[in-house]
Amino acid sequence: MDFELKSLHLSQVATQEADALIVLWPDAADAVTASAAPDDALMRWATAAVADADIDKAVGSLLLAHRLPGVQARKVALVRSGDASPAATRKAVLAAVGALKLGSNKRLLLWAGEVSAGALAALLQATADASYSYTTTKSKAQPRSLQHVLVGVHDATALQGAFAQARATVKAVEWAKEWANRPPNHATPTLLAEAAQQLAQGKRLQVEVLGPQDVTKLGMGAYLAVAQGAEEPLRFIVLRYQGAPKASAPVVLVGKGITFDTGGISLKPGPEMDEMKFDMSGAAAVLGTFVALAELQPALNVVGLVPCCENMPDGRAVKPGDVVTSLSGQTIEILNTDAEGRLILCDALTYAERFKPRALIDVATLTGACVIALGNLRAGLYSNRDELAQALQAAGDATLDPCWRMPLDDEYEEGLKSNFADMANIAGRPAGSVTAAKFLQKFVAPEQAWAHLDIAGVAWKGGAAKGATGRPVALLLQYLLDEAARMAKESAQAPQAAAGAKRRKR
């Protein structure tokens, strides 16, 4: 889908060529009434509808028109956008796009008027979400009908930076959705690694793919244990984006890439097991974030580590009670083979140490317990640094991709004790998402700033709306852009601080 931003006054909108038109009407616009006798047909219709209370004031309420005289667009939707906040804008756009039933319509004009950067981003993402459909493995799938979206605002020049970021975010989210939605036989570890290699071609990215022999030589015993029951070979993807000098410490993102999870010997129940193709949503989110990095090229370095494999129950599969040795040298008693995500992540977290990260963030559909705790609105956030946690939470709030910080008290480690290894891989049902995070923390150096995002409740939707959401791509990208801005500020302040110190010595 192609987005375009243009400066337009509402009086100019009627003459623009489009198959469908959406006019966002915030509460602040109610001061414009029909008594003002506007010159154009669209403005007269909208103001009269508001003055006559033909459209409710609730956000998302709308009024539809067909072949409105004087308006080029065949379909028109006037929709309430409340206080014009990002959340209200998203709700309004989703309602309007759904009501218009765009079908074969190829060009949409969406007039937003005076809009904030955050609301503009919400507008683009909502339009993309509402018109998205998965087609890759359908024999008679039609291409996406909506090809071009023109967004009209009062001042396009002032919003160019926000627009570029929003457009890149949409592209990245849709990349993540696409790969998470693909059936497991169309998204094997090998195919996902090939997608990462294609992603890096001609871009400011470098990719390295490690196979079973490489991982064995490294000593990633926990990762290998999960993969050993599968016919599909594991793939460990290492992706690098360099936007700053090589000496600049990178942010390292780690994404769980279980391309299908049967639970292994601790087999999952049959109903809804097909949804375990989404267990690589963390991997898809990390790789999708690199799609946007390559386009926006922020001034920082980022490393993506994506351990991929299947969790299958054949005769070679790891068994409950087996003890394995991780890359860190710590031994793990595997009490439940369905707690496999933490096993591949722990070796990836240890591998990340070689990059000396300024921040280390892992993203995983890790626990059903997190879904019970937080539902499908907020991802679970665990961190050993307040500053990092606050930055991630702020990024999530800004992008409508929210998370919520959970505890990491040392007492939660008690359940991970084992009589036969340094630790067990599970600690029972109570506080299951917290104890999973505490397991991962054992593989992070105390001095390392680290955060874990449990996205099990937000990475996909079930039921009739079954499909991937692309979360938390928007959160990760916003955090990285904010981090680049912080680094630039630190760099600018460094000479001044040095000069001040020199003067004080005198």
LINKA-V183268 format. One record per pair of residues at least 24 apart in sequence whose C-alpha atoms are under 8 Angstrom apart, sorted by the first residue. I is the first residue (numbers start at 1). J is the second residue. Records with the same first field share a line. If there is no record, write none. Layout:
BEGIN
I: J, J
END
This chain:
BEGIN
1: 128, 146, 147, 148, 149
2: 147, 148, 149
3: 124, 148, 149, 150, 151, 167
4: 148, 149, 150, 151
5: 150, 151, 152, 153, 156, 160, 163
6: 150, 151, 152, 153, 155, 156
7: 152, 153, 154, 155, 156, 157
8: 111, 113, 152, 153, 154, 155
9: 113, 152, 153, 154
10: 43, 111, 113
11: 39, 40, 42, 43
13: 42, 111, 152
14: 40, 41, 42, 70, 71, 72, 73
15: 70, 71, 72
16: 72, 73, 109
17: 72, 73
18: 72, 73, 74, 107, 108, 109
19: 73, 74, 75, 105, 106, 107, 108, 109
20: 73, 74, 75, 76, 100, 102, 105, 107, 108, 109
21: 73, 74, 75, 76, 77, 108, 109, 110, 111
22: 76, 77, 78, 79, 96, 108, 109, 110, 111
23: 76, 77, 78, 79, 110, 111, 112
24: 78, 79, 80, 81, 92, 93, 110, 111, 112, 113
25: 78, 79, 80, 81, 82, 112
26: 80, 81, 82, 83, 84
27: 57, 80, 81, 82, 83, 84
28: 83
40: 70
41: 69, 70, 71
42: 68, 70, 71
46: 78
56: 80
57: 82
58: 82
59: 88, 91, 92
60: 88, 91, 92, 93, 94, 95, 96
61: 92, 95
62: 95, 96
64: 100
75: 100
76: 100
84: 115, 119
85: 116, 118, 119
86: 116, 118, 119, 120, 121, 122, 123, 400
87: 119, 122, 400
89: 119, 122, 123
90: 119, 122, 123, 125, 126
91: 126
93: 123, 126, 127
94: 126, 127, 130
97: 127, 130, 131
98: 130
102: 145, 146
103: 145, 146
104: 145, 146
105: 145, 146
106: 145, 146, 147, 148
107: 146, 147, 148, 149, 150
108: 146, 148, 149, 150
109: 149, 150, 151, 152
110: 149, 150, 151, 152
111: 151, 152, 153
112: 151, 152, 153
113: 152, 153, 154
114: 153, 154, 155
115: 153, 154
117: 159, 162, 163
118: 162, 398, 399
120: 162, 163, 166
121: 162, 163, 165, 166, 167, 399
122: 399, 400
124: 166, 167, 170
125: 166, 169, 170
128: 170
134: 178, 181
136: 182
137: 182
164: 296
165: 296
168: 291, 292, 295, 296
169: 289, 292, 473, 474, 477
171: 291, 292
172: 288, 289, 290, 291, 292, 473
173: 285, 288, 289, 469, 470, 471, 473, 474
174: 288, 470
175: 284, 288, 291, 470
176: 281, 284, 285, 287, 288, 470, 473
177: 284, 467, 468, 469, 470
178: 468
179: 284
180: 277, 278, 280, 281, 284, 468, 470
181: 277, 278, 467, 468
182: 277
183: 277
184: 259, 260, 277
187: 259
188: 232, 259, 309, 310
189: 232, 233, 234, 235, 257, 259, 308, 309, 310
190: 232, 233, 234, 235
193: 235, 236, 237
196: 237, 239, 287
199: 291
203: 294
204: 241, 242, 294, 297
205: 239, 240, 241, 242, 294
206: 239, 240, 241
207: 237, 238, 239, 240
208: 237, 238, 239
209: 235, 236, 237, 238
210: 235, 236, 237, 238
211: 235, 236
218: 327
219: 326, 327
220: 325, 326, 327, 347
221: 324, 325, 326, 327, 347
222: 324, 325, 326, 327, 332, 343, 344, 346, 347
223: 307, 326, 343, 344, 345, 347
224: 344
225: 317, 318, 324
226: 309, 310, 311, 317, 318, 337, 340, 343, 344
227: 309, 310, 311, 312, 317
228: 316, 317, 318
229: 264, 311, 312, 313, 314, 315, 316, 317, 318
230: 309, 310, 311, 312, 313, 314, 317
232: 309, 310
233: 309
234: 307, 308, 309, 310
235: 307, 308, 309
236: 305, 306, 307, 308
237: 304, 305, 306, 307, 308
238: 303, 304, 305, 306
239: 303, 304, 305
240: 301, 302, 303, 304
241: 290, 293, 294, 301, 302, 303
242: 299, 300, 301, 302
243: 297, 298, 299, 300, 301
244: 299, 300, 301
245: 301
246: 301
248: 300, 301
249: 301, 355, 356, 357, 358
250: 300, 301, 302, 303, 355, 356, 357, 358, 359
251: 301, 302, 303, 357, 358, 359, 360, 361, 480
252: 302, 303, 304, 305, 352, 355, 357, 358, 359, 360, 361
253: 286, 302, 303, 304, 305, 360, 361, 362, 363
254: 282, 283, 286, 304, 305, 306, 345, 348, 349, 360, 361, 362, 363
255: 280, 281, 282, 283, 284, 285, 286, 304, 305, 306, 307, 345, 362, 363, 364
256: 280, 281, 282, 283, 306, 307, 308, 341, 344, 345, 362, 363, 364, 365
257: 281, 282, 283, 284, 306, 307, 308, 309
258: 307, 308, 309, 310, 311, 341
259: 308, 309, 310
260: 309, 310, 311
261: 310, 311, 312, 338
262: 311, 312, 313, 338
263: 311, 312, 313, 337, 338, 339, 340
264: 311, 312, 313, 314, 317, 318, 337, 338
265: 312, 313, 314, 317, 318, 319, 320, 337, 338
266: 320, 336, 337, 338
267: 313, 338
268: 338
275: 462
278: 459, 460, 468
279: 364, 365
280: 308, 364, 365
281: 364, 365, 459, 468, 470
282: 363, 364, 365, 455
283: 307, 308, 363, 364
284: 470
285: 363, 470, 471, 472, 473
286: 363, 473
288: 473
289: 473, 474, 476, 477
292: 477
293: 477
298: 481, 484
299: 484, 488
300: 483, 484, 487
305: 348, 352
306: 348
307: 344, 345, 348
311: 340
323: 420, 421
327: 351
328: 443
330: 422
331: 421, 422, 423
332: 421, 422, 423, 424, 425
333: 418, 420, 421, 422, 423, 424, 425
334: 424, 425, 426
335: 424, 425, 426
336: 425, 426
339: 425, 426
341: 365, 366
342: 366, 425, 436, 439, 440
343: 425
345: 440
346: 440, 443
347: 443
349: 443, 444
350: 443, 444
357: 448
358: 448, 449
359: 388, 448, 449, 450
360: 448, 449, 450, 451
361: 450, 451, 452, 453
362: 451, 452, 453
363: 452, 453, 454, 455
364: 452, 453, 454, 455, 456
365: 454, 455, 456, 457, 459
366: 433, 436, 454, 455, 456
367: 432, 433, 436, 454, 456
368: 433, 456, 457
369: 429, 431, 432, 433
370: 432, 433, 454, 455, 456, 457
371: 456, 457
374: 457
375: 457, 458
376: 457, 458
377: 402, 457, 458
378: 402, 403, 404, 457, 458
379: 403, 404, 453, 454, 455, 456, 457, 458
380: 404, 405, 406, 452, 453, 454, 455
381: 405, 406, 451, 452, 453, 454
382: 406, 407, 408, 437, 451, 452, 453
383: 408, 449, 450, 451, 452
384: 408, 449, 450, 451
385: 449, 450, 451
388: 449, 450, 451
389: 451
391: 479
392: 475, 476, 479
395: 475, 476, 478, 479, 482
396: 474, 475, 478
399: 474, 475, 478
401: 471, 472, 474, 475
402: 475
406: 434
407: 434
408: 434, 437, 438
410: 438
412: 438
413: 438, 439
END
